[in-house]
Amino acid sequence: MNLNKQVALVVGASRGIGRQIAIDLAKNGYAVVIAAKSTSDASKATPFPPDPNSPQSTISTVEREIREAGGEATAVVVDTRDFAGVERMVARAVEIYGRLDVLVYNSGAIWWASVENTPMKRFQLMQRVNPEGLYGTIQAALPHFKKNGWKGRIIVVSPPIYSRFFRGKTAYAMGKVGMSVLTKGLAMDFEREGKTEMAITSIWPATAIQSAATDNMDRGSIKDLRKPTIYSDAILAMLRAPPSTVNGCLELDEDFLRKTGVKDFSKYNIVLGAEPRRIMPAKFPDLTVEEQDDEGQRMDSTKLRTSRM
């Protein structure tokens, strides 16, 4: 075990996009902690590796894939709805590798329907896994970034903020947009507190990516899919970028890669020669206001609470 390697914790890495992120981080020299709920006896997996979008792909099989390719990886079980379990996950990652440099939060619960057709239990599940799970994971990770001299990166799977995203999936959007608000707000904390070597960035696909959610698509629609490697390549490019250039940004995978000079995206297409349909707007609203830098008399509840005790 090379304790000098940078360490990445990928939460939600058992299959699909999360699996690809973990595998490509390992290929690029990171020691990777693969976290999710699903485990299995990877030694008995047949065929191996399993379909990356199937339930047969677990944190156990992803760990084996990385190790057999010569990389460093450890699987850690977590349910992101359980904050104590989240704290144990982060502590275990640091216990094994001695540090934490990168946190990727890919865990997510999804239900796209109107408010009328979204039961309360489904709403609660999405809020607990999506914004609450992210918040808890960041809370557990920040003390370790502090021990590392406030050097590190946080990558969040959440979208740019724009009104069309709310349509037909309000309950889901409430959580996902909340995650993007966390990206914006924590980035401001980093800037205000002079943590110039920390950055948090959100990323979302510009075009649909092949995953378990797309398995039931008709054959005619497969031409609109891209491989998950476009997503992991964009994340790797973010990690290479100076912190100040990505802190607080809500990016799309394709658009960010274009900023780095990528022009040909054909290698990411599922269907050779296809031109996948873009599902995201070409331009997003600017969330800043003229008074952006005027904080007025900013309240700090921690100080107010101390003064009243």
C-alpha positions as CSV (number, residue, x, y, z in Angstrom):
1,M,0.0,0.0,0.0
2,N,1.5,3.3,-1.1
3,L,0.6,5.9,1.6
4,N,2.0,8.7,-0.5
5,K,-0.7,8.4,-3.1
6,Q,-3.5,10.9,-3.1
7,V,-6.7,9.4,-1.7
8,A,-10.1,9.7,-3.3
9,L,-13.4,8.7,-1.6
10,V,-16.1,8.0,-4.1
11,V,-19.6,7.7,-2.5
12,G,-22.1,5.9,-4.7
13,A,-19.5,3.9,-6.6
14,S,-21.0,0.4,-7.0
15,R,-22.1,0.8,-10.6
16,G,-22.7,3.1,-13.5
17,I,-21.1,6.5,-13.4
18,G,-19.8,6.1,-9.9
19,R,-18.0,2.9,-10.8
20,Q,-16.4,4.5,-13.8
21,I,-15.2,7.5,-11.7
22,A,-13.6,5.1,-9.2
23,I,-11.9,3.0,-11.9
24,D,-10.5,6.0,-13.7
25,L,-9.3,7.7,-10.6
26,A,-7.4,4.6,-9.8
27,K,-6.0,4.4,-13.3
28,N,-4.7,7.9,-12.8
29,G,-2.8,7.1,-9.6
30,Y,-5.3,7.7,-6.8
31,A,-5.9,5.2,-4.0
32,V,-9.7,4.9,-4.1
33,V,-12.2,4.2,-1.3
34,I,-15.3,2.8,-3.0
35,A,-18.4,3.4,-0.9
36,A,-22.1,2.3,-1.3
37,K,-24.6,-0.1,0.3
38,S,-24.2,-3.0,-2.1
39,T,-21.7,-5.8,-1.4
40,S,-21.1,-9.3,-2.7
41,D,-18.5,-12.1,-2.8
42,A,-16.4,-10.7,-5.6
43,S,-14.3,-13.9,-5.8
44,K,-17.4,-15.7,-7.1
45,A,-18.6,-13.1,-9.6
46,T,-19.3,-14.8,-12.9
47,P,-18.8,-13.4,-15.5
48,F,-16.1,-11.0,-14.3
49,P,-16.3,-8.1,-14.5
50,P,-20.1,-8.0,-14.3
51,D,-22.3,-5.7,-16.3
52,P,-21.4,-2.3,-14.8
53,N,-25.1,-1.2,-14.8
54,S,-26.4,-4.3,-13.2
55,P,-27.0,-5.3,-9.5
56,Q,-24.1,-7.7,-9.9
57,S,-21.8,-4.8,-9.9
58,T,-21.1,-3.9,-6.3
59,I,-18.4,-2.1,-4.3
60,S,-16.8,-5.5,-3.8
61,T,-16.5,-6.2,-7.6
62,V,-15.3,-2.7,-8.3
63,E,-12.6,-3.1,-5.7
64,R,-11.5,-6.4,-7.3
65,E,-11.5,-4.7,-10.8
66,I,-9.2,-2.0,-9.6
67,R,-6.9,-4.3,-7.7
68,E,-6.6,-6.7,-10.6
69,A,-5.7,-3.8,-12.9
70,G,-2.8,-2.9,-10.5
71,G,-4.6,-0.1,-8.7
72,E,-5.2,0.6,-5.0
73,A,-8.7,0.4,-3.7
74,T,-10.8,-0.5,-0.6
75,A,-14.5,-1.1,-0.4
76,V,-16.4,0.5,2.5
77,V,-20.1,-0.1,3.2
78,V,-22.2,3.0,3.9
79,D,-25.8,4.1,3.9
80,T,-25.7,7.8,3.4
81,R,-29.0,8.2,5.3
82,D,-27.1,7.3,8.5
83,F,-24.8,10.1,9.6
84,A,-23.0,7.9,12.2
85,G,-22.3,5.4,9.4
86,V,-21.1,8.3,7.1
87,E,-18.7,9.4,9.8
88,R,-17.4,5.8,10.2
89,M,-16.9,5.6,6.4
90,V,-14.8,8.8,6.3
91,A,-12.8,7.7,9.4
92,R,-12.2,4.3,7.9
93,A,-10.8,5.9,4.7
94,V,-8.4,8.0,6.6
95,E,-7.5,5.1,8.9
96,I,-6.5,3.0,5.9
97,Y,-4.7,5.5,3.8
98,G,-3.8,8.2,6.3
99,R,-5.3,11.1,4.5
100,L,-8.2,12.4,2.3
101,D,-7.6,14.5,-0.8
102,V,-10.7,14.1,-2.9
103,L,-14.4,13.5,-2.1
104,V,-16.8,12.6,-4.9
105,Y,-20.5,12.4,-3.9
106,N,-22.4,10.4,-6.5
107,S,-25.1,8.8,-4.3
108,G,-28.5,9.6,-5.4
109,A,-32.2,8.6,-5.1
110,I,-34.4,9.4,-8.1
111,W,-38.2,9.7,-8.7
112,W,-39.4,11.8,-11.5
113,A,-43.1,12.6,-11.2
114,S,-45.5,15.5,-10.3
115,V,-45.9,16.6,-6.7
116,E,-49.3,14.8,-6.7
117,N,-47.7,11.6,-7.7
118,T,-44.7,11.7,-5.4
119,P,-45.6,10.0,-2.1
120,M,-44.2,11.4,1.1
121,K,-42.0,8.4,1.7
122,R,-40.4,8.8,-1.8
123,F,-39.9,12.5,-1.1
124,Q,-38.2,11.9,2.2
125,L,-35.9,9.2,0.7
126,M,-34.7,11.6,-1.9
127,Q,-34.0,14.4,0.5
128,R,-32.1,12.1,2.9
129,V,-29.9,10.5,0.2
130,N,-29.4,13.6,-1.9
131,P,-28.9,16.9,0.0
132,E,-28.8,15.4,3.5
133,G,-26.4,12.6,2.5
134,L,-24.1,15.1,0.8
135,Y,-24.2,17.5,3.7
136,G,-23.4,14.8,6.2
137,T,-20.5,13.5,4.1
138,I,-19.0,16.9,3.7
139,Q,-19.4,17.6,7.5
140,A,-17.6,14.3,8.2
141,A,-14.8,15.1,5.7
142,L,-14.0,18.7,6.5
143,P,-12.0,18.0,9.7
144,H,-9.8,15.7,7.6
145,F,-9.3,18.4,5.0
146,K,-8.4,20.7,7.8
147,K,-5.7,18.3,9.1
148,N,-4.4,18.2,5.5
149,G,-3.8,22.0,5.6
150,W,-7.1,22.8,3.9
151,K,-5.9,21.2,0.7
152,G,-8.5,19.2,-1.2
153,R,-11.3,18.9,-3.7
154,I,-15.0,18.1,-3.4
155,I,-17.0,17.0,-6.5
156,V,-20.8,16.9,-6.3
157,V,-23.1,15.3,-8.8
158,S,-25.7,18.0,-9.1
159,P,-27.0,20.3,-11.8
160,P,-26.8,24.0,-12.8
161,I,-29.7,25.9,-11.3
162,Y,-32.4,26.9,-13.9
163,S,-36.2,26.8,-13.9
164,R,-36.8,24.1,-16.6
165,F,-35.1,21.5,-14.3
166,F,-38.1,21.7,-11.9
167,R,-40.6,20.7,-14.5
168,G,-42.3,17.3,-13.9
169,K,-39.9,16.3,-11.1
170,T,-40.3,19.0,-8.4
171,A,-39.5,16.8,-5.4
172,Y,-36.3,15.4,-7.1
173,A,-35.3,18.9,-8.2
174,M,-35.7,20.3,-4.6
175,G,-33.0,18.0,-3.4
176,K,-30.7,18.2,-6.4
177,V,-30.8,22.0,-6.6
178,G,-30.2,22.0,-2.8
179,M,-27.0,20.1,-3.5
180,S,-25.9,22.8,-6.0
181,V,-26.8,25.5,-3.4
182,L,-24.4,23.7,-1.0
183,T,-21.7,23.8,-3.7
184,K,-22.2,27.6,-4.1
185,G,-22.4,28.3,-0.4
186,L,-19.4,26.2,0.7
187,A,-17.4,27.7,-2.1
188,M,-18.1,31.2,-0.7
189,D,-17.0,29.9,2.8
190,F,-13.7,28.7,1.3
191,E,-13.1,32.1,-0.4
192,R,-14.1,34.2,2.7
193,E,-11.9,32.1,5.0
194,G,-8.9,32.2,2.7
195,K,-8.9,28.5,2.0
196,T,-7.4,29.0,-1.5
197,E,-6.3,25.3,-2.0
198,M,-9.8,24.0,-1.4
199,A,-12.5,23.8,-4.1
200,I,-16.0,22.3,-4.4
201,T,-17.5,21.9,-7.9
202,S,-20.8,20.4,-9.2
203,I,-21.0,18.4,-12.4
204,W,-23.9,17.2,-14.5
205,P,-24.2,15.5,-17.9
206,A,-24.9,17.6,-20.9
207,T,-26.1,14.5,-22.8
208,A,-27.7,11.3,-21.4
209,I,-25.1,8.7,-20.2
210,Q,-25.6,5.0,-20.4
211,S,-26.6,3.6,-17.0
212,A,-29.1,1.3,-15.3
213,A,-31.7,4.0,-15.8
214,T,-31.2,3.9,-19.6
215,D,-31.3,0.1,-19.9
216,N,-35.0,0.1,-20.9
217,M,-34.6,2.6,-23.7
218,D,-35.7,1.5,-27.2
219,R,-32.9,0.8,-29.7
220,G,-33.6,3.9,-31.6
221,S,-32.8,6.1,-28.6
222,I,-29.5,4.4,-27.8
223,K,-27.8,6.7,-30.4
224,D,-28.4,9.6,-27.9
225,L,-26.3,8.0,-25.2
226,R,-22.7,8.5,-24.3
227,K,-20.3,6.4,-22.3
228,P,-19.7,7.3,-18.6
229,T,-16.0,7.9,-19.4
230,I,-17.0,11.4,-20.5
231,Y,-18.0,12.1,-16.9
232,S,-14.9,10.7,-15.3
233,D,-12.7,12.5,-17.8
234,A,-14.4,15.8,-16.9
235,I,-13.8,15.1,-13.2
236,L,-10.2,14.3,-13.8
237,A,-9.8,17.6,-15.7
238,M,-11.5,19.4,-12.8
239,L,-9.0,17.9,-10.3
240,R,-6.1,19.1,-12.5
241,A,-7.4,22.6,-12.7
242,P,-6.3,25.3,-10.3
243,P,-8.8,25.4,-7.3
244,S,-9.8,29.1,-7.9
245,T,-10.9,28.3,-11.4
246,V,-13.4,25.6,-10.4
247,N,-14.5,26.6,-6.9
248,G,-18.2,27.1,-6.8
249,C,-18.8,26.2,-10.4
250,L,-21.8,24.3,-11.6
251,E,-20.4,22.6,-14.7
252,L,-21.6,20.2,-17.5
253,D,-19.2,17.4,-18.4
254,E,-19.0,18.2,-22.2
255,D,-18.8,22.0,-21.7
256,F,-16.0,21.7,-19.1
257,L,-14.0,19.4,-21.4
258,R,-14.4,22.0,-24.2
259,K,-12.8,24.6,-21.9
260,T,-9.8,22.3,-21.6
261,G,-9.5,22.1,-25.4
262,V,-11.4,18.9,-26.2
263,K,-13.2,19.2,-29.5
264,D,-13.9,15.7,-30.7
265,F,-16.4,13.8,-28.5
266,S,-17.0,10.9,-30.8
267,K,-15.1,8.4,-28.7
268,Y,-17.7,8.8,-26.0
269,N,-20.7,7.9,-28.2
270,I,-22.4,4.5,-27.6
271,V,-23.3,4.3,-31.3
272,L,-20.4,5.0,-33.7
273,G,-21.1,8.0,-35.9
274,A,-24.1,9.2,-33.9
275,E,-24.7,12.7,-32.7
276,P,-26.3,12.4,-29.3
277,R,-29.0,14.9,-28.4
278,R,-28.0,17.4,-25.8
279,I,-30.5,17.4,-22.9
280,M,-29.2,20.5,-21.1
281,P,-29.6,24.2,-22.1
282,A,-26.7,25.8,-24.0
283,K,-26.7,28.8,-21.6
284,F,-27.7,29.2,-17.9
285,P,-28.9,32.2,-15.9
286,D,-26.3,34.2,-13.9
287,L,-27.2,33.8,-10.2
288,T,-25.3,36.8,-9.0
289,V,-26.8,40.3,-8.2
290,E,-25.4,43.8,-8.3
291,E,-25.1,43.8,-4.5
292,Q,-23.2,40.4,-4.5
293,D,-20.4,41.7,-2.4
294,D,-22.5,43.6,0.1
295,E,-23.1,41.3,3.1
296,G,-24.4,44.0,5.4
297,Q,-24.3,43.0,9.0
298,R,-23.8,39.3,8.6
299,M,-25.2,37.1,11.3
300,D,-23.2,34.1,12.8
301,S,-25.5,31.9,14.8
302,T,-22.6,30.2,16.5
303,K,-21.5,33.5,18.0
304,L,-25.0,34.5,18.9
305,R,-25.5,31.2,20.7
306,T,-22.2,31.6,22.6
307,S,-23.1,35.2,23.7
308,R,-26.5,34.0,25.1
309,M,-25.0,31.1,27.2
